[in-house]
Structures are given as C-alpha cells and as structure tokens.
C-alpha cells in the first residue's frame, strides 16, 4: 500500500518505525533497513528515509561518521533509487555542512541515471537556499563544463536561491549567456523568468540584464519574464502590465 493510501495515524506510525530502524542500523553499522527504505518504490517512503538521516545527523553528532561511511558505501549501489536517496540525504546535511558531502554531489552529477542527476539538482536548490556561499562557489566550477547537461543542471539547480537573492546567482547565469546549446539557453531563460516575478526581484534582474551582451537572448528572457507575470499572476508581485512598463522604462536595449 502506498504511503498516502494510509491514514494519517498509520503514516505517523510508519515514519516512527522507519526512524527507529534507520537509527538502529546506524548505531550498529548495518544497512539492511536503510537499503530497504532507500530502495522503496514509493517516493514518500524514500523521502521519509533521507529526512530521517538528516535529522539523526544533526541530533546525534557522535553518529555522523557512521552516516558518512554508509552514504559513501551506498553511493556505489547498482540501484538508482538507492543512489538517488543517498544524494537527497547528503543534501539535508549539505544545508549546513556542504564541504562534508561535496563528493556525493560531484559523483551524482555524472551519474548514468537521470533520477540521481535530478536529485543533485533538487539538493543544490535546497542547499543553495540555506548555505549559498559554498554551494554557489561549487556550482560556478561546472558552468563551463564540456558536458551540456552538466551546465544545464547547474543552471537549474541554483534557481531557488535566485528567487530570494537574485543578485547571488545572476553573475553565474551570465556565464551562460553565449552558451550555444539550446537546452542550456532554454533553461537559462526559464530560470531568469522564475526569479524575476518574486518580490523585489524584477528590478535586480533587469538591472543585471542591462550588463549582458547577448541581446538576442536577453530579449527572449524579457519575453519570458513578461509571460511569467501572466502565467503566475496569482503569485506575482506585479501585474503583467506593470512588469511591461517597468521593463520598457528601465531596460536599455
């Protein structure tokens, strides 16, 4: 039975058992329960498992070395669900201790399976929101990577930080303004649109776009920003007309 097919009390009971069994594995340097939960077909079971790892890491510091050892071991698993959950668990730790799990992100970024690579993107998003300095410094090292998918994934991964602090990621995004790969430039345009409709962000984004040299790409980004203000009008700070007026007034074409 799927996690959300259970009643609320049943879900709470399952999560309690999951936490106890994972904690027991860590105490005794075992992996049977961890592997079972990390490889579960249910996304929400795997999420509960990696959240449990994160909670235990912060609550019981003496067990941190065991966590690192097990994550390193499981990152070699042939099961992509396990590797995916390892990355997500490392992402919980990396919110405050990125240096200790950077190797997991480095490995996951080049994983053969898209689930694992997507877990890196998700982890970069949540880590970058809480722990931006080392995460963005690490991200910058991959922006000129020869693999277009690496560039695209990093661009996507830093988006969440940009929704509240666009000034932190705009210099990194600018590194990609002349990228010749369509998938990368499309992601870049998407990210610019996603950060521009948040409170106070349009001013920062437009000011930075005035410094970009690729005017063709900038125009596509501005079109996306205008469109996003309509698509997300329930959440946007400005109306679409207000966004158009601001761009027309402050963008120097």
Secondary structure, DSSP 4 states (H G I P E B T S, - for coil): --GGGS-HHHHHHHHHHHHHHHHHHHHTT--HHHHHHHT-S-HHHHHHHHHHHHHHHHH-GGGHHHHHHHHHHHTT-S-HHHHHHHHHHHHHHHTT-HHHHHHHHHHHTT-SSHHHHHHHHHHHHHHHHHSHHHHHHHHHTTTT-S-HHHHHHHHHHTHHHHHH-HHHHHHHHHTTTT---HHHHHHHHHHHHHHHTSTTHHHHHHHHHTT-S-HHHHHHHHHHHHHHHHHTTTT-SS-HHHHHHHHHHH---
